[in-house]
Amino acid sequence: MTAGRTAAVAAAVVLMAALPAAAAQADTGDRWMRTTASFGTPGEFLAPDAVTHDEGVVPAGARITVAQRVKDGRTAVELSVRGIQPDRAYGAHVHTGTCGVAPEASGPHYQHRIDPVQPSVDPAYANPRNEAWLDFRTGPDGSGGAVAEQKWSFRAGEARSVVIHEHTTLTGKGEAGQAGRRLACFTVPFVPVAAGK
């Protein structure tokens, strides 16, 4: 790997916050996760954890952070970015696949109740209560972020990435959940719901 590619593809740093002893003893299911990376371009055989599919909008070296809190079977996911194209709106969602060379590698949106018809464009399933939508707008410096709070948590192994799309998410019948091209993807080690919750 070249020095330039090494600089552009910073390794993700995963920090699992330690719970206070009292919280752990109470078995509240309170867990945290936070991971940060720099976007890089995918190689022919290997993709970094944070992949840009459009360097004109999400340049190599732009930063992304995803944090998650799981408590009593509920989940909050926070997204923040910096260094991407400023002064515009984006769609963003939690997806079921990991990032790859092809934008489609990240699979469909994670759904709490899975739509039996795929691709899912039914507002009964493709909505911010059944999926984790993180649409955001960047400011003049290319920074932005969002938080999604859900009354449920991810099933183990089924939520694997956050994808940034070219426009905010549509909600109408036959187009619900659509947000245009996949501009970038970040493979995230999401925490599933605690056993028994």
Disulfide bonds with the S-S distance in Angstrom:
Cys99-Cys185 2.03
